[in-house]
Structure formats: C-alpha cells, structure tokens
Amino acid sequence: MTVKKAPAAMKPAKSAKVEPFIITRTFNAPRATVVKAWTEEKKLMKWWGPKGAQMLSAKMDLRPGGMFHYSMKNSDFTMWGKWAIKEVDLPNKLVWLNSFSDPQGGVVAHPMMPDFPKELHTTVTFAEADGKTSVKVVWDPSGCTEAEQRAFDSIRESMQGGWGGSLEVLAEVLAK
C-alpha cells in the first residue's frame, strides 16, 4: 500500500524533555483482523476507550487530514475525543494527534487535568508473526509546555492502566 502522510508542517516538534509512553501487546489474531479493529468505526466502538466506558458515537475518515471523532460515557460524565490522522501506512502503521474534543471536533483540555497535553502524537505499529499480531503504541507529548510535560509524566501509571484496559477489551473482541 502507498504510504499517505499529512504535510510535514502538521507534525509536532520533537522535545527531549519527556520520554514518550509506550505500550505493546500481542494478540492471537492475524494482522489484517487487528488492523480492521483499529480502523473501522463499528469495530473501534466495541473496544476503544477506558475499560467500562460506553461509546455513544463514532465517525471515521481514514486518510491523512481526516479524523476519528467519537463520544463516550462512563459513570461520571460524557466526553468527546478525536484522532487527527497524519499518516496511513496500512497494514504497518497508523499515526495521529490524539486529543479530547468538543462535539464539533475542536481540541479541548483534558476534562479532569487541564495541564495535560492538548495533543499527543500517537504512532501505532502492527507486526505479524506466526498468526499473531504485535501492536506497539507510542504516545509522544513533544511540542507541549513544561507544565504539560510534567502532567504527562505524573500519570504514567494511569496511562498504563487505561491503555492496558483498552487493549484487554480489544483482545476479548478479537477472540469472539
């Protein structure tokens, strides 16, 4: 497949001040199946978000310059989020800027942590071996303020739990 990228000017500046958050998981499913779970809105609605959250709506425009825009609720509140898609190199990689949003798709602050980075450069890679697929997620807060970098660093354990729970749900969905 031809790699499609957004213009270089849309990529965040790199910063050496804070390390990205990285999580990996291997799924007992072929790469094509796992990639579809990450790129088709109906499949994303089954697993995306914190464990226990319910997806209310989702719209996927899978192309550089497109977005995945969604809403979800948990027991405390309803929130919106989006991926501003930067690169589509399937079945190998998907790159986007991850953010909280308003219903119109505008970027907004984290609902409970206003100093958290407004956008996180997200790279997800997919590699298949022996019928299983390894997924690596890299969340990079580069290009943000020092306060945002500190906020990002302060909740690494929470990010591990959040992403871990989401990927656990994805494993359950893929097993069906």
FIGUSE-279746 format. One line per 8 residues: number of its first residue (from 1); for each residue x negated, y, z of C-alpha. Coordinates in Angstrom, 3 decimals, always signed. Example, Ala and Ser with C-alpha at 12.3 -4.5 7.8 and 13.67 -1.06 7.14 Angstrom:
2
1) -12.300,-4.500,+7.800; -13.670,-1.060,+7.140
! end
This chain:
176
1) +0.000,+0.000,+0.000; -1.164,+3.526,-0.704; -2.080,+5.468,+2.400; +0.043,+8.563,+2.785; -1.229,+11.345,+5.023; +0.023,+14.724,+6.093; -2.280,+17.641,+5.255; -5.395,+17.802,+7.453
9) -4.293,+21.171,+8.866; -1.471,+19.374,+10.706; -3.831,+17.177,+12.761; -4.713,+18.282,+16.312; -8.206,+19.474,+17.109; -10.315,+16.897,+18.938; -11.312,+17.570,+22.535; -13.955,+15.770,+24.560
17) -12.423,+16.804,+27.887; -9.968,+13.941,+28.329; -10.025,+10.332,+27.187; -7.058,+9.011,+25.253; -4.684,+6.499,+26.813; -4.999,+3.100,+25.119; -2.833,+0.014,+25.495; -2.918,-3.205,+23.487
25) -0.537,-6.131,+23.276; -0.416,-9.319,+21.196; +2.974,-10.525,+20.016; +3.895,-14.024,+18.932; +5.247,-12.783,+15.592; +3.897,-12.079,+12.124; +2.669,-8.570,+11.374; +5.491,-7.849,+8.901
33) +8.085,-8.523,+11.616; +6.277,-6.388,+14.196; +5.800,-3.505,+11.737; +9.538,-3.534,+10.937; +10.274,-3.286,+14.672; +8.201,-0.055,+14.731; +9.507,+1.470,+11.502; +13.228,+0.695,+11.177
41) +15.553,+2.814,+13.296; +18.004,-0.004,+14.133; +15.131,-2.167,+15.348; +13.494,+0.708,+17.283; +16.793,+1.336,+19.062; +16.558,-2.140,+20.597; +13.263,-1.562,+22.405; +11.830,+1.987,+22.176
49) +11.605,+3.990,+25.392; +11.172,+3.254,+29.061; +12.436,-0.112,+30.233; +16.056,+0.283,+31.291; +16.745,+3.290,+29.055; +19.571,+3.091,+26.530; +19.072,+4.518,+23.056; +22.038,+6.666,+22.036
57) +20.993,+7.788,+18.563; +18.080,+7.498,+16.159; +17.167,+8.724,+12.702; +14.002,+7.623,+10.910; +12.426,+9.422,+7.944; +9.301,+7.286,+7.499; +6.917,+9.441,+5.472; +4.209,+11.997,+6.204
65) +6.107,+15.145,+7.181; +9.133,+13.053,+8.212; +10.194,+12.184,+11.720; +11.798,+9.672,+14.014; +14.279,+11.682,+16.123; +16.173,+9.977,+18.914; +18.131,+10.398,+22.121; +18.289,+8.073,+25.100
73) +19.631,+7.991,+28.604; +18.682,+6.395,+31.838; +20.458,+6.539,+35.177; +19.305,+10.131,+35.825; +19.508,+12.061,+32.546; +19.774,+12.091,+28.768; +16.735,+13.191,+26.764; +15.617,+13.673,+23.193
81) +12.279,+12.799,+21.640; +10.588,+12.726,+18.286; +7.683,+11.469,+16.281; +6.427,+13.987,+13.728; +4.970,+11.483,+11.272; +1.473,+12.264,+9.985; +0.245,+9.080,+8.294; +1.873,+5.915,+6.976
89) -0.594,+3.139,+6.093; +1.539,+0.045,+6.493; +1.117,-2.701,+7.414; -2.083,-1.451,+9.066; -1.391,+1.832,+10.818; +1.178,+4.473,+11.724; +0.209,+7.940,+13.056; +2.462,+10.637,+14.540
97) +2.670,+13.513,+17.022; +4.828,+12.331,+19.916; +6.926,+14.858,+21.852; +10.039,+15.494,+23.829; +12.551,+17.458,+21.786; +15.881,+19.195,+21.731; +18.865,+17.866,+19.736; +17.724,+19.907,+16.712
105) +14.218,+18.358,+16.705; +12.321,+21.266,+18.251; +9.415,+20.446,+20.585; +10.178,+20.978,+24.290; +8.329,+20.407,+27.565; +8.439,+17.106,+29.453; +11.727,+17.248,+31.437; +10.056,+16.444,+34.769
113) +6.476,+17.611,+34.213; +6.228,+20.985,+32.448; +2.399,+20.881,+32.332; +2.341,+17.577,+30.429; +1.016,+17.961,+26.830; +3.798,+19.022,+24.486; +2.439,+16.779,+21.718; +0.369,+13.607,+21.834
121) -1.464,+12.397,+18.744; -0.344,+8.770,+18.519; -2.026,+6.055,+16.470; -0.592,+2.546,+16.337; -2.533,-0.179,+14.543; -1.317,-3.659,+13.621; -3.637,-6.666,+13.092; -2.540,-10.238,+12.405
129) -4.417,-13.442,+13.234; -3.035,-16.977,+13.376; +0.569,-15.798,+13.024; +0.299,-13.408,+15.979; +0.090,-9.638,+15.811; -2.067,-7.409,+17.980; -0.850,-3.853,+18.428; -3.075,-1.074,+19.712
137) -1.525,+2.226,+20.795; -3.762,+5.264,+21.279; -2.245,+8.390,+22.844; -4.630,+11.319,+22.423; -3.887,+14.598,+24.241; -6.544,+16.556,+22.365; -5.756,+20.104,+21.390; -3.955,+20.864,+24.647
145) -4.689,+23.193,+27.547; -6.786,+22.218,+30.566; -3.622,+22.099,+32.707; -2.020,+19.737,+30.185; -5.150,+17.571,+30.152; -5.056,+17.340,+33.972; -1.355,+16.436,+33.879; -2.047,+13.745,+31.284
153) -4.884,+12.275,+33.363; -2.774,+12.358,+36.538; -0.157,+9.915,+35.254; -2.204,+7.222,+33.520; -0.774,+4.549,+35.842; +2.745,+5.706,+34.965; +1.898,+5.618,+31.234; +0.583,+2.070,+31.679
161) +3.872,+1.075,+33.299; +6.004,+2.936,+30.769; +4.258,+1.623,+27.684; +3.893,-1.810,+29.304; +7.637,-1.956,+29.946; +8.456,-0.839,+26.412; +6.132,-3.420,+24.892; +7.599,-6.087,+27.187
169) +11.047,-5.301,+25.809; +9.630,-5.401,+22.275; +8.232,-8.887,+22.979; +11.697,-10.001,+24.141; +13.325,-8.536,+20.998; +10.765,-10.212,+18.736; +11.324,-13.574,+20.469; +15.030,-13.579,+19.504
! end
